[in-house]
Structure formats: C-alpha cells, structure tokens
Amino acid sequence: MVNRKELLLGEPERVFRREESPVLRLNEEEANAAIDETDSLDDDHRMILNMGPSHPSTHGVLRLMLEMEGETILRSKPVIGYLHTGMEKTAEGLSYLQGATNVTRMDYAAPLFSELAFSLTTEKLLNIDVPPRATWIRMLMCELNRVSSHLLFQATNGMDLGAVSMMIYGWREREEVLRFFEKVTGLRMNHNYIRPGGVAADLPEGWREDVKKLLEIIPPRLEEYDTLQTNQPIFRERLQGVGVMNPAEALALSATGPILRSTGYVWDLRRHMPYLAYDEVDFDVVVGTYGDCFDRFAIRLNEIRESLKIIEQILELMPEGDYRIQNKKVTPPPRARIDESMEALIHHFKIFTEGFHVPEGEAYVAVESPRGELGCYIVSDGGPNPYRMHIRGPSFVNLQTLPHLMEGGLIADGVAVISSVDPIMGEVDR
C-alpha cells in the first residue's frame, strides 16, 4: 500500500508491471480446495477468504475472493453474476420506444443516464435532431441525477467508514432531488422519461422555483459535509493513502469517471467529447492528485458543486419550444388529437403496438455518467427492435480496478476501496 505521506516526500511513481499479479486467478473448485487447505495456517500464514456477497459492505451482490496474510490482502478477485438480468438480450424483444423502460433499470442510482445513452444512439441511427428545449431538459435532469447519485455516495461511503450520521444527511438531501423527479416524471427512480425523439413530457408549472429551492438547500449542506468528513482526522486516516492508483494503471484498466480523474488525468466526456449542449455551459473538471480513496471522495463532493453551477446556467438558458420532435413516425401524437383525427389514432396505434422502424446500421454513443463512460452500442436490421444492443457499463469496467486498489491493504480498508469505486451491481450484471 502506497502511503500518501511517502508520495508527498517524493516516492517514485509505481509502474503498471508487477512481479506478481494482484489478481487472484482461481476458479470455484480451486478456491474451495485452497480454503480447505488453509483451515490451518501454513508456514507463510496465507489463507483464502470469501467476502460477500453481502449488502451494504460490498455495495450489492458482489463477492470478493481474498488471499490474506493475517489482515493484509495479497491478491483478490471480484466475482459477479449474482444479479444477472439479461437486459441486453431483453432489448432485442422490445421496440425502440420500449427500450428506455428496460435500460433505466441498469444503473438504478442514475437511471436517466442510461435512458440518455440509449436515446442518443437511437437518434443517431434515425439521423434526427431533437428540439433545443428537449436537449436542455435532458441536461437539467441528468445533472440533477448526478447530484442525487453523488449524494447517495456521500451517504453510503460515510456509513461504510463508520460515519453513520452521513447516511442520514446524504439521504435527506437526495430525497429533495427525488421529490423533484417525481413531480416531473411521475417516479422517483426508473423514470422512462428520456425517450428517442425527446422527453416524455414538458417540465411542469413551477419547475423553476423547485430547482431554485434545490440550489438554495444543497450548497450549505455540502459545507456541513466538509466539516463532518473532510476535516475529520479519523475519516482522513481511513482514506488517505488507501487504494492508490496512478494514471498509467487507470488507463490500462480502462477506468473512467472519478477513478480516472482521481489520478490527476483530466478526462470528462462532457468537456472533451461534448454532447447535448455541454459546450455552451461553463464548468470545471475536478481532478485529484494521489489517486487514493480520499481523492475519489473529494472529487464526487466537488462534482456536486459543479453540477449545481451547470444547473444555474440551464435555468437562464432554457429555451422555449417543443419538448419532443414533431415526427408522427417517431413520437406519438398528443392525447387530445387522438379523439379528433383518424390519422393521429393510426399513428398512435402503430407506434405503441409495432414501434417505429430504424434504418439498418450500427451506432455507439457515450455519455459521462456519475461512474464514468456509459456507452450504448446498437445494431439495427431495419426493424422496430434492436438486432443487438450492448451497454458499456462503467461500474463493470471499474470493478477490475479492485484487485489493484486493494493489494497490500488491510481487510478493513477493503470496504473503503469498494465504496470509493461506487459500483452499482445492476449495471454490472445488466
């Protein structure tokens, strides 16, 4: 384990090549045999230990096989698949209109990002552009979702480290954001709000006042988090110098999001590969220095502040107009039109029974979710359903950093490392 103090004194940067891999490469049979052999400690006091699947310490149904020497983790192996839902295969039997209902359940802490990635990919295949108002509504909802997701991290990360009060405080602020989501979409989670062609409904009356209220409530509470956690000696001791990773390791393991930025590598899709209207708003990409658990905590805390800065600008720049594309072949007609027009009734019936046809081709679009690069790849055969769909879930990719982050640390630090990765298992076992 690299100590932050050693880094401050000029400890040379670690290289990615290691004499012994930190990954425990055993199958189930070999692991069980190893456990039997290590019931009585051998000469070098190594043993195989199963950690999880248990919630909340492993943040869902994640199992870790650990090779231990005393309380020190020598090697580890994440074991996944306990929550597998087959959503990518399920997508082949759903129309593009129904697709957002499916993908929204992957990352249940940030469902709007999955809907956004799916909708942008579908629109790329259709070669259509949504109205400006729909674009800005999507930005507003996604940045609020980023805030709620990072608030959830603050809550669970605090609880994992013994700061039980943070679970109450983080949940309290997140609840305010979810209350706004319920007013806009009708649901607190799994919204099915961002759809191909725009959004399901326009923002309700009084939405500006609701957002301004959130902008008043959350910043002072973030200052309280700083006081309670950032400046707390025990909290810092649990995180500083724990789970260290350098930029070369993070890039080699395809890590993205706060994990990559904690190493000091500046990479944010909103800034470097802009989508929606992120090139029209001003915000900073928050990066760390040491790539440890403390940096990953601090980045998420400060990303909330940056998201609030973006939301303030959206309030000023939100245009008027349609909230979805006026294309009868893609979006259903207004409910009132169905009673007046036979053509509208036919379009409504066709869209909701068969769906709309998407030209043949393939497309990939990535967005910056709270956990990193969330990508959606769709292959179309010209029909109303995707021929193939694959989601690049950042939680899935980021999990492979665990053996490298946990190597040489104590088992007590293992929970802190898992929490700092912030995995959502629904996205891992999608």
C-alpha positions as CSV (number, residue, x, y, z in Angstrom):
1,M,0.0,0.0,0.0
2,V,1.4,3.4,-1.0
3,N,1.3,5.9,1.8
4,R,0.2,9.4,0.9
5,K,3.0,10.8,3.2
6,E,5.6,8.8,1.2
7,L,4.2,10.3,-2.0
8,L,4.5,13.8,-0.5
9,L,8.2,13.0,0.2
10,G,8.8,12.1,-3.4
11,E,8.1,8.4,-3.5
12,P,8.7,7.3,-7.2
13,E,5.6,6.6,-9.2
14,R,4.7,2.9,-9.4
15,V,4.7,1.3,-12.9
16,F,1.9,-0.9,-14.1
17,R,4.1,-4.0,-14.5
18,R,4.3,-6.0,-11.2
19,E,6.3,-9.1,-10.2
20,E,3.2,-10.8,-9.1
21,S,-0.3,-10.0,-10.3
22,P,-2.7,-8.7,-7.6
23,V,-5.5,-10.6,-9.3
24,L,-6.3,-14.0,-7.7
25,R,-6.7,-16.3,-10.6
26,L,-8.6,-19.3,-9.1
27,N,-11.9,-20.9,-10.3
28,E,-14.6,-22.1,-7.8
29,E,-13.1,-25.6,-7.4
30,E,-9.6,-24.3,-6.9
31,A,-10.8,-21.7,-4.4
32,N,-12.7,-24.3,-2.3
33,A,-9.7,-26.6,-2.3
34,A,-7.5,-23.6,-1.2
35,I,-9.9,-22.8,1.6
36,D,-9.8,-26.4,2.8
37,E,-6.0,-26.4,2.7
38,T,-5.8,-23.1,4.7
39,D,-8.1,-24.0,7.5
40,S,-4.9,-24.4,9.5
41,L,-2.5,-21.6,8.6
42,D,0.6,-22.8,6.7
43,D,4.2,-21.5,7.2
44,D,3.6,-18.2,5.5
45,H,0.2,-17.7,7.1
46,R,-1.7,-17.2,3.9
47,M,-5.4,-18.1,3.6
48,I,-8.3,-17.7,1.2
49,L,-11.3,-15.8,2.5
50,N,-14.7,-15.1,0.9
51,M,-16.1,-11.6,1.4
52,G,-19.7,-11.2,0.4
53,P,-22.0,-11.2,-1.5
54,S,-23.5,-9.1,1.2
55,H,-25.1,-5.7,1.3
56,P,-24.1,-3.0,2.2
57,S,-20.4,-3.7,2.8
58,T,-19.9,-4.9,-0.8
59,H,-22.5,-2.5,-2.2
60,G,-24.8,-5.1,-3.5
61,V,-24.4,-8.8,-4.6
62,L,-20.6,-8.6,-5.1
63,R,-18.4,-11.4,-3.9
64,L,-14.6,-11.0,-3.3
65,M,-12.2,-13.9,-3.1
66,L,-9.3,-12.6,-1.0
67,E,-5.9,-14.2,-0.4
68,M,-4.9,-13.0,3.0
69,E,-1.8,-12.9,5.1
70,G,-3.1,-12.0,8.6
71,E,-5.3,-9.0,7.9
72,T,-3.4,-7.9,4.8
73,I,-4.9,-8.5,1.3
74,L,-2.3,-10.0,-1.0
75,R,-4.5,-10.8,-4.0
76,S,-8.2,-10.6,-4.7
77,K,-10.8,-11.5,-7.3
78,P,-14.2,-9.9,-7.8
79,V,-16.9,-12.4,-8.5
80,I,-20.0,-11.1,-10.2
81,G,-23.2,-12.5,-11.8
82,Y,-25.5,-12.9,-8.8
83,L,-27.9,-10.3,-10.0
84,H,-27.7,-11.1,-13.8
85,T,-30.9,-9.8,-15.5
86,G,-30.0,-10.2,-19.2
87,M,-31.2,-6.7,-20.1
88,E,-29.1,-6.6,-23.3
89,K,-30.8,-9.7,-24.6
90,T,-34.2,-8.5,-23.4
91,A,-33.7,-5.4,-25.6
92,E,-33.9,-7.5,-28.7
93,G,-37.5,-8.3,-27.9
94,L,-38.5,-4.7,-27.1
95,S,-39.3,-1.9,-29.5
96,Y,-37.1,1.2,-29.5
97,L,-40.0,3.0,-27.8
98,Q,-40.0,0.4,-25.0
99,G,-36.2,0.3,-24.8
100,A,-35.9,3.2,-22.3
101,T,-38.1,1.3,-19.9
102,N,-35.5,-1.6,-20.0
103,V,-32.2,0.3,-19.7
104,T,-33.4,2.7,-17.0
105,R,-33.2,-0.2,-14.5
106,M,-29.5,-0.9,-15.0
107,D,-27.9,1.9,-13.0
108,Y,-30.8,2.5,-10.6
109,A,-28.9,5.3,-8.8
110,A,-28.6,7.2,-12.1
111,P,-31.3,5.9,-14.4
112,L,-31.6,9.0,-16.6
113,F,-28.1,8.5,-17.9
114,S,-28.9,5.0,-19.2
115,E,-32.0,6.4,-20.9
116,L,-30.0,9.2,-22.4
117,A,-27.3,7.0,-23.9
118,F,-30.0,4.7,-25.4
119,S,-32.0,7.6,-26.8
120,L,-28.9,9.3,-28.3
121,T,-27.8,6.1,-30.0
122,T,-31.3,5.5,-31.4
123,E,-31.5,9.1,-32.7
124,K,-28.1,8.7,-34.3
125,L,-29.4,5.7,-36.2
126,L,-32.6,7.6,-37.2
127,N,-30.4,10.6,-38.1
128,I,-32.7,13.0,-36.3
129,D,-32.1,16.0,-34.0
130,V,-34.3,16.7,-31.0
131,P,-35.6,20.3,-30.4
132,P,-33.4,22.6,-28.3
133,R,-35.7,22.6,-25.4
134,A,-35.6,18.8,-25.2
135,T,-31.8,18.9,-25.2
136,W,-31.7,21.4,-22.3
137,I,-34.3,19.5,-20.3
138,R,-32.2,16.4,-20.7
139,M,-29.2,18.3,-19.4
140,L,-31.1,19.6,-16.4
141,M,-32.5,16.2,-15.4
142,C,-29.1,14.5,-15.9
143,E,-27.2,17.0,-13.8
144,L,-29.8,16.7,-11.0
145,N,-29.4,13.0,-11.3
146,R,-25.6,13.3,-11.0
147,V,-26.2,15.3,-7.8
148,S,-28.6,12.7,-6.4
149,S,-26.2,9.9,-7.3
150,H,-23.2,11.6,-5.6
151,L,-25.3,12.4,-2.6
152,L,-26.1,8.7,-2.3
153,F,-22.3,8.0,-2.5
154,Q,-21.7,10.5,0.3
155,A,-24.3,8.7,2.4
156,T,-23.1,5.1,1.8
157,N,-19.4,6.0,1.9
158,G,-19.8,7.6,5.2
159,M,-21.7,4.6,6.6
160,D,-19.1,2.2,5.2
161,L,-16.4,4.1,7.2
162,G,-18.4,4.3,10.4
163,A,-19.7,7.8,9.9
164,V,-23.3,6.6,10.4
165,S,-24.7,10.1,10.6
166,M,-23.7,10.8,6.9
167,M,-26.2,8.1,5.8
168,I,-29.0,10.2,7.3
169,Y,-27.7,13.5,5.9
170,G,-26.9,12.3,2.4
171,W,-30.2,10.6,2.1
172,R,-32.0,13.7,3.3
173,E,-30.6,15.9,0.5
174,R,-31.1,13.2,-2.1
175,E,-34.7,12.9,-1.1
176,E,-35.3,16.5,-2.1
177,V,-34.0,15.8,-5.6
178,L,-36.0,12.6,-5.9
179,R,-39.1,14.6,-4.9
180,F,-38.5,16.9,-7.9
181,F,-38.0,13.9,-10.2
182,E,-41.4,12.5,-9.0
183,K,-43.0,15.8,-9.9
184,V,-41.5,15.8,-13.4
185,T,-41.6,12.2,-14.4
186,G,-44.2,10.6,-12.0
187,L,-41.5,8.3,-10.5
188,R,-38.6,8.7,-8.0
189,M,-36.4,6.2,-9.9
190,N,-36.5,4.2,-13.2
191,H,-38.3,7.1,-14.9
192,N,-38.6,6.2,-18.6
193,Y,-38.6,10.0,-19.1
194,I,-35.8,10.5,-21.7
195,R,-37.0,8.8,-24.9
196,P,-35.9,8.7,-28.5
197,G,-37.1,11.9,-30.0
198,G,-37.1,14.0,-26.8
199,V,-38.6,13.6,-23.4
200,A,-41.9,12.1,-22.2
201,A,-43.4,15.4,-21.0
202,D,-42.6,19.0,-20.6
203,L,-41.4,20.4,-17.3
204,P,-44.4,21.1,-15.0
205,E,-45.6,24.5,-13.9
206,G,-43.4,25.9,-11.2
207,W,-40.3,23.9,-12.0
208,R,-38.0,26.9,-11.9
209,E,-39.0,27.6,-8.3
210,D,-38.5,24.0,-7.4
211,V,-35.0,23.9,-8.9
212,K,-34.1,27.2,-7.3
213,K,-35.1,25.8,-3.9
214,L,-32.7,22.8,-4.5
215,L,-30.0,25.3,-5.4
216,E,-30.6,27.0,-2.0
217,I,-30.8,23.9,0.1
218,I,-27.9,21.8,-1.1
219,P,-24.8,24.1,-1.1
220,P,-25.0,24.9,2.7
221,R,-25.4,21.1,3.4
222,L,-22.2,20.4,1.3
223,E,-20.3,22.8,3.6
224,E,-21.6,20.7,6.6
225,Y,-20.3,17.5,4.8
226,D,-16.9,19.2,4.6
227,T,-16.9,20.0,8.3
228,L,-18.1,16.5,9.2
229,Q,-15.9,14.5,6.9
230,T,-13.2,16.3,5.1
231,N,-11.7,17.9,8.2
232,Q,-12.3,14.9,10.4
233,P,-8.9,13.2,11.4
234,I,-10.3,9.7,11.7
235,F,-12.1,10.0,8.3
236,R,-8.9,11.2,6.6
237,E,-6.9,8.5,8.2
238,R,-9.2,5.9,6.8
239,L,-9.0,7.2,3.2
240,Q,-5.7,9.0,2.7
241,G,-3.1,6.7,1.1
242,V,-5.6,3.9,0.8
243,G,-6.4,2.3,-2.6
244,V,-3.8,4.3,-4.6
245,M,-3.7,4.1,-8.4
246,N,-1.6,6.1,-10.9
247,P,-2.8,7.3,-14.3
248,A,-0.9,4.5,-16.2
249,E,-2.7,1.8,-14.2
250,A,-6.1,3.5,-14.5
251,L,-5.8,3.9,-18.3
252,A,-4.5,0.3,-18.7
253,L,-7.6,-0.9,-16.9
254,S,-10.0,1.3,-18.9
255,A,-11.1,3.1,-15.7
256,T,-13.2,6.2,-16.3
257,G,-15.0,8.8,-14.2
258,P,-13.9,9.8,-10.7
259,I,-11.5,6.8,-10.5
260,L,-9.5,8.1,-13.6
261,R,-9.8,11.7,-12.6
262,S,-8.5,11.0,-9.1
263,T,-5.1,10.1,-10.5
264,G,-4.8,13.6,-12.0
265,Y,-5.8,12.6,-15.5
266,V,-8.2,15.2,-16.9
267,W,-10.9,13.4,-18.8
268,D,-14.6,14.2,-18.9
269,L,-16.8,13.4,-21.9
270,R,-18.9,16.5,-21.3
271,R,-15.8,18.6,-21.9
272,H,-13.6,16.5,-24.2
273,M,-16.3,14.9,-26.4
274,P,-19.3,17.3,-25.9
275,Y,-22.8,16.1,-26.3
276,L,-26.2,17.7,-25.7
277,A,-25.3,21.4,-25.0
278,Y,-22.4,21.0,-22.6
279,D,-20.1,23.1,-24.9
280,E,-22.4,26.1,-24.1
281,V,-22.1,26.0,-20.3
282,D,-19.1,26.7,-18.1
283,F,-17.9,24.2,-15.5
284,D,-14.6,22.7,-14.2
285,V,-13.4,19.2,-14.5
286,V,-12.5,18.2,-10.9
287,V,-9.3,16.0,-10.6
288,G,-7.3,14.6,-7.8
289,T,-3.5,14.2,-7.2
290,Y,-2.8,10.9,-5.4
291,G,-5.4,8.6,-6.9
292,D,-6.5,7.4,-3.4
293,C,-9.8,6.9,-1.7
294,F,-9.8,10.4,-0.3
295,D,-9.4,11.9,-3.8
296,R,-12.3,9.9,-5.1
297,F,-14.4,11.1,-2.2
298,A,-13.4,14.7,-2.6
299,I,-14.0,14.6,-6.4
300,R,-17.6,13.5,-6.0
301,L,-18.2,16.1,-3.4
302,N,-16.9,18.8,-5.6
303,E,-18.7,17.5,-8.7
304,I,-21.9,18.1,-6.9
305,R,-20.9,21.8,-6.7
306,E,-20.0,21.8,-10.4
307,S,-23.3,20.2,-11.4
308,L,-25.2,22.9,-9.4
309,K,-23.2,25.5,-11.3
310,I,-24.4,23.9,-14.6
311,I,-28.0,23.8,-13.4
312,E,-27.9,27.5,-12.5
313,Q,-26.8,28.2,-16.1
314,I,-29.5,25.9,-17.5
315,L,-32.2,28.0,-15.6
316,E,-31.0,31.1,-17.5
317,L,-30.5,29.4,-20.9
318,M,-33.5,27.1,-21.1
319,P,-35.3,27.8,-24.5
320,E,-39.0,27.6,-25.2
321,G,-40.4,25.3,-27.8
322,D,-41.3,21.6,-28.2
323,Y,-40.1,19.0,-25.8
324,R,-40.0,16.3,-28.4
325,I,-39.6,16.1,-32.2
326,Q,-42.7,16.6,-34.2
327,N,-42.4,13.5,-36.3
328,K,-45.5,11.3,-36.4
329,K,-43.5,8.3,-37.3
330,V,-41.3,8.5,-34.2
331,T,-43.3,10.3,-31.4
332,P,-46.9,9.6,-30.6
333,P,-49.5,12.4,-31.2
334,P,-50.9,14.4,-28.3
335,R,-53.7,12.7,-26.5
336,A,-56.2,15.3,-27.5
337,R,-55.5,14.7,-31.2
338,I,-56.5,11.0,-30.9
339,D,-60.1,11.9,-30.4
340,E,-60.1,14.4,-33.3
341,S,-58.1,12.7,-36.1
342,M,-58.2,9.2,-37.5
343,E,-54.7,9.7,-38.8
344,A,-53.4,10.5,-35.3
345,L,-55.2,7.4,-33.9
346,I,-53.5,5.2,-36.6
347,H,-50.1,6.7,-35.8
348,H,-50.7,6.2,-32.1
349,F,-51.7,2.6,-32.6
350,K,-48.8,1.8,-34.9
351,I,-46.2,3.3,-32.6
352,F,-47.4,1.6,-29.4
353,T,-48.1,-1.8,-31.0
354,E,-45.3,-2.2,-33.6
355,G,-43.0,0.7,-32.8
356,F,-41.1,2.8,-35.4
357,H,-38.6,1.3,-37.8
358,V,-34.9,2.3,-37.6
359,P,-32.7,2.2,-40.7
360,E,-30.1,-0.5,-40.9
361,G,-26.7,0.3,-39.4
362,E,-24.8,0.4,-36.1
363,A,-24.1,3.3,-33.7
364,Y,-22.3,3.9,-30.4
365,V,-22.8,6.9,-28.2
366,A,-21.2,7.5,-24.8
367,V,-22.2,9.9,-22.0
368,E,-20.5,10.9,-18.8
369,S,-22.4,9.1,-16.0
370,P,-21.6,9.7,-12.3
371,R,-19.5,6.5,-12.5
372,G,-17.7,7.2,-15.8
373,E,-18.2,6.5,-19.5
374,L,-21.6,4.9,-20.1
375,G,-21.9,3.8,-23.7
376,C,-24.7,2.3,-25.7
377,Y,-24.0,0.2,-28.9
378,I,-26.9,-0.7,-31.1
379,V,-27.1,-2.7,-34.3
380,S,-30.3,-2.2,-36.4
381,D,-31.5,-4.6,-39.1
382,G,-34.2,-2.1,-40.3
383,G,-36.8,-3.4,-37.9
384,P,-38.7,-1.9,-35.0
385,N,-36.4,-3.7,-32.4
386,P,-32.7,-3.6,-32.0
387,Y,-30.9,-6.5,-33.6
388,R,-28.2,-6.3,-31.0
389,M,-27.6,-4.0,-28.0
390,H,-24.6,-3.7,-25.7
391,I,-24.1,-1.4,-22.8
392,R,-20.6,-0.3,-21.7
393,G,-21.3,-0.1,-18.0
394,P,-18.7,1.9,-16.2
395,S,-19.3,0.0,-13.0
396,F,-18.5,-3.2,-14.7
397,V,-15.2,-1.9,-16.2
398,N,-14.2,-0.1,-13.0
399,L,-14.6,-3.2,-10.9
400,Q,-11.5,-4.7,-12.4
401,T,-9.5,-2.0,-10.6
402,L,-10.4,-3.5,-7.3
403,P,-7.5,-6.1,-7.1
404,H,-5.0,-3.4,-7.9
405,L,-6.5,-0.9,-5.4
406,M,-6.8,-3.5,-2.6
407,E,-3.4,-5.1,-3.0
408,G,-1.3,-4.7,0.2
409,G,-4.1,-3.1,2.1
410,L,-5.9,-4.2,5.3
411,I,-9.2,-6.0,5.1
412,A,-10.8,-3.0,6.9
413,D,-9.5,-0.9,4.0
414,G,-11.2,-3.2,1.5
415,V,-14.6,-1.8,2.3
416,A,-13.3,1.7,1.9
417,V,-11.9,0.8,-1.5
418,I,-15.1,-0.8,-2.7
419,S,-17.1,2.2,-1.6
420,S,-14.7,4.6,-3.4
421,V,-15.3,2.7,-6.7
422,D,-19.0,3.3,-6.2
423,P,-20.2,0.3,-8.2
424,I,-23.9,-0.3,-9.0
425,M,-24.4,-4.0,-9.4
426,G,-27.5,-3.6,-11.6
427,E,-25.2,-2.1,-14.2
428,V,-22.5,-4.7,-13.7
429,D,-24.9,-7.7,-14.1
430,R,-27.1,-6.0,-16.6
